[in-house]
């Protein structure tokens, strides 16, 4: 097992730097972002064992980032940092699925203890659930909890977005899904980019899931969208 990876999203650079030094010293791999947009992007691009998330952030609030994380990932532990002792922030954060919160200014030892506790609970969750959580269509299997994908005996490595798209398709087998349904289900209702992103990611998935196999599973329905089904 590699070292746990922790993402810090904190706009006060001094605090982020101190956290980075302390966590690195404890043996964790650390990434950091100074605004909400970059934090969410970094979360989606890599695999993290824990997120330390400030509530008050430029560009996108910590609560909004948490909402978006939890829409596709129920498992990665998130510890909120709040400068306010305001009950509303804590309650809305915990309601949205935060695992813990720490009020600034905090004692480093307390934060490190909470990090260790959150990592233990996250690990316990994934160990308990790895044997469950498999979805299967044809010879393609996907586990949402361990984030494994296999086609027959072959392990397929996907980026986070490819994994989310494949999960959505596999949860709606034999159902023709149009671009809007896929955009809303995978990128979220507030996505404002190019809708061609769906076609681009379908192409990435086909290269990884179907290319080496005689029986394709991802099919285009002209003028409508895409469907995942076993041709057998």
C-alpha positions as CSV (number, residue, x, y, z in Angstrom):
1,X,0.0,0.0,0.0
2,X,1.3,3.5,-0.9
3,X,1.2,6.4,1.6
4,X,-2.3,8.0,2.0
5,X,-2.8,11.1,-0.3
6,X,-4.4,14.2,1.3
7,X,-5.7,17.1,-0.7
8,X,-5.7,20.5,1.1
9,X,-8.1,23.2,-0.3
10,X,-7.3,26.4,1.6
11,X,-7.0,30.0,0.3
12,X,-4.8,31.2,3.1
13,X,-1.5,30.2,1.7
14,X,0.4,30.3,5.0
15,X,-2.1,27.8,6.6
16,X,-2.0,25.6,3.5
17,X,1.8,25.6,3.7
18,X,2.0,24.7,7.4
19,X,-0.5,21.9,6.9
20,X,1.5,20.6,3.9
21,X,4.7,20.6,6.0
22,X,3.1,18.9,9.0
23,X,1.3,16.3,6.9
24,X,4.3,15.5,4.8
25,X,6.4,15.1,8.0
26,X,3.8,12.6,9.2
27,X,4.4,10.6,6.0
28,X,1.4,11.6,3.9
29,X,1.5,12.6,0.2
30,X,0.0,16.1,0.0
31,X,-1.6,18.2,-2.8
32,X,-2.9,21.7,-2.3
33,X,-5.2,24.2,-4.1
34,X,-5.9,27.8,-3.1
35,X,-9.4,28.3,-4.6
36,X,-12.5,26.2,-5.0
37,X,-12.3,25.8,-8.7
38,X,-8.7,24.4,-8.6
39,X,-9.5,22.3,-5.6
40,X,-12.5,20.6,-7.3
41,X,-10.4,20.1,-10.5
42,X,-7.5,18.5,-8.5
43,X,-9.9,16.3,-6.6
44,X,-11.3,14.9,-9.9
45,X,-8.0,14.5,-11.6
46,X,-6.3,12.3,-8.9
47,X,-7.2,9.7,-6.3
48,X,-7.2,11.0,-2.7
49,X,-7.6,9.3,0.6
50,X,-8.8,12.4,2.4
51,X,-9.7,16.0,1.7
52,X,-9.1,18.9,4.1
53,X,-11.5,21.6,2.8
54,X,-11.9,25.2,3.9
55,X,-15.5,26.5,3.9
56,X,-14.7,30.1,2.9
57,X,-13.0,29.9,-0.5
58,X,-12.8,32.2,-3.6
59,X,-14.5,31.0,-6.8
60,X,-16.5,28.2,-5.2
61,X,-17.4,27.7,-1.6
62,X,-16.2,24.6,0.4
63,X,-19.8,23.6,0.9
64,X,-20.5,23.7,-2.8
65,X,-17.3,21.6,-3.5
66,X,-18.5,19.1,-0.9
67,X,-21.9,18.9,-2.5
68,X,-20.2,18.1,-5.9
69,X,-17.8,15.6,-4.4
70,X,-20.6,13.7,-2.6
71,X,-22.8,13.6,-5.8
72,X,-20.3,11.1,-7.2
73,X,-18.2,10.0,-4.3
74,X,-19.8,9.0,-1.0
75,X,-16.7,7.6,0.5
76,X,-13.6,9.8,0.5
77,X,-13.4,11.4,4.0
78,X,-13.7,15.2,4.1
79,X,-12.7,17.3,7.0
80,X,-14.0,20.9,6.9
81,X,-12.1,23.9,8.2
82,X,-14.2,26.8,9.3
83,X,-13.2,30.2,10.6
84,X,-16.7,30.7,11.9
85,X,-18.0,28.9,15.0
86,X,-21.3,29.4,13.1
87,X,-23.5,26.4,13.7
88,X,-25.1,26.7,10.2
89,X,-21.8,26.0,8.4
90,X,-21.1,22.9,10.5
91,X,-24.6,21.6,10.2
92,X,-24.9,22.1,6.4
93,X,-21.4,20.6,6.0
94,X,-22.3,17.5,8.1
95,X,-25.7,17.2,6.3
96,X,-23.9,17.2,3.0
97,X,-21.6,14.3,4.1
98,X,-18.6,15.9,5.7
99,X,-16.9,13.4,8.1
100,X,-15.7,16.1,10.6
101,X,-14.9,19.7,11.0
102,X,-12.2,21.8,12.8
103,X,-12.7,25.4,13.8
104,X,-9.8,27.9,13.1
105,X,-7.5,28.6,14.8
106,X,-6.9,24.9,15.5
107,X,-4.1,23.0,17.3
108,X,-2.1,21.0,14.8
109,X,-2.1,17.9,17.1
110,X,-5.9,18.0,17.1
111,X,-6.1,18.2,13.4
112,X,-3.6,15.4,12.9
113,X,-5.6,13.2,15.3
114,X,-8.8,13.9,13.3
115,X,-7.0,13.1,10.0
116,X,-5.9,9.7,11.4
117,X,-9.4,9.0,12.6
118,X,-11.0,9.9,9.3
119,X,-8.5,7.8,7.4
120,X,-9.2,4.8,9.6
121,X,-12.9,5.2,9.1
122,X,-12.5,5.6,5.3
123,X,-10.3,2.5,5.1
124,X,-12.7,0.5,7.2
125,X,-15.5,1.5,4.9
126,X,-13.7,0.4,1.8
127,X,-12.4,-2.9,3.3
128,X,-16.0,-3.8,4.4
129,X,-17.5,-3.0,1.1
130,X,-14.9,-4.1,-1.5
131,X,-16.5,-7.6,-1.8
132,X,-19.8,-5.9,-2.5
133,X,-20.6,-3.1,-4.9
134,X,-19.9,-4.9,-8.2
135,X,-22.1,-4.0,-11.2
136,X,-21.9,-6.3,-14.2
137,X,-22.9,-6.0,-17.9
138,X,-21.7,-8.9,-20.1
139,X,-18.1,-9.6,-19.1
140,X,-17.6,-6.0,-17.9
141,X,-17.5,-5.5,-14.1
142,X,-17.2,-2.4,-12.2
143,X,-16.9,-1.8,-8.4
144,X,-17.9,1.7,-7.3
145,X,-16.3,1.3,-3.9
146,X,-12.9,-0.1,-4.8
147,X,-13.0,1.8,-8.2
148,X,-11.9,-1.3,-10.1
149,X,-13.0,-2.1,-13.6
150,X,-12.5,-5.5,-15.3
151,X,-13.4,-6.8,-18.7
152,X,-13.0,-10.6,-18.4
153,X,-9.7,-11.0,-16.6
154,X,-8.2,-7.7,-17.9
155,X,-8.1,-4.8,-15.5
156,X,-9.0,-1.5,-17.1
157,X,-7.5,1.8,-15.8
158,X,-9.8,4.8,-16.1
159,X,-9.6,8.5,-15.1
160,X,-12.1,9.6,-12.5
161,X,-14.4,11.2,-15.2
162,X,-14.2,8.1,-17.4
163,X,-15.1,6.0,-14.3
164,X,-18.1,8.2,-13.5
165,X,-19.4,8.0,-17.1
166,X,-19.0,4.2,-17.2
167,X,-20.7,3.9,-13.8
168,X,-23.7,5.9,-15.1
169,X,-24.0,3.8,-18.2
170,X,-23.7,0.6,-16.3
171,X,-26.4,1.7,-13.9
172,X,-28.7,2.2,-16.8
173,X,-28.0,-0.9,-19.0
174,X,-29.9,-1.3,-22.2
175,X,-31.3,2.2,-21.8
176,X,-30.6,4.7,-24.5
177,X,-29.3,7.8,-22.9
178,X,-29.1,11.1,-24.7
179,X,-26.3,13.7,-24.3
180,X,-28.3,15.8,-21.9
181,X,-29.0,12.9,-19.5
182,X,-25.3,11.9,-19.6
183,X,-24.2,15.5,-19.0
184,X,-26.6,15.9,-16.1
185,X,-25.8,12.5,-14.6
186,X,-22.0,12.8,-14.9
187,X,-21.0,16.4,-15.2
188,X,-23.9,17.9,-13.1
189,X,-26.8,20.2,-14.0
190,X,-24.7,23.4,-13.7
191,X,-22.1,22.3,-16.3
192,X,-21.7,25.1,-18.8
193,X,-19.0,23.7,-21.1
194,X,-19.3,22.1,-24.6
195,X,-21.8,19.3,-24.8
196,X,-19.4,17.5,-27.2
197,X,-17.5,16.6,-24.0
198,X,-19.8,13.5,-23.9
199,X,-18.7,12.3,-27.3
200,X,-15.1,12.8,-26.4
201,X,-15.4,10.8,-23.2
202,X,-17.4,8.0,-24.9
203,X,-14.5,7.7,-27.4
204,X,-12.0,7.5,-24.5
205,X,-14.1,4.8,-22.9
206,X,-14.5,2.8,-26.1
207,X,-10.7,2.8,-26.6
208,X,-10.3,1.3,-23.2
209,X,-13.4,-0.9,-22.8
210,X,-14.2,-2.2,-26.3
211,X,-11.2,-1.8,-28.6
212,X,-9.5,-5.2,-27.9
213,X,-12.8,-7.1,-27.8
214,X,-14.9,-8.6,-30.6
215,X,-18.2,-7.8,-28.8
216,X,-18.6,-4.0,-28.3
217,X,-20.6,-3.0,-25.2
218,X,-21.0,0.7,-25.9
219,X,-23.3,1.4,-28.8
220,X,-24.3,4.6,-30.6
221,X,-28.0,5.1,-31.4
222,X,-28.0,7.6,-34.2
223,X,-29.6,10.9,-33.5
224,X,-30.4,9.9,-29.9
225,X,-27.3,9.0,-27.8
226,X,-25.6,6.0,-26.4
227,X,-26.5,2.7,-24.8
228,X,-24.4,0.1,-22.9
229,X,-25.6,-3.4,-23.5
230,X,-24.3,-6.9,-24.1
231,X,-24.8,-7.9,-27.7
232,X,-25.4,-11.5,-26.8
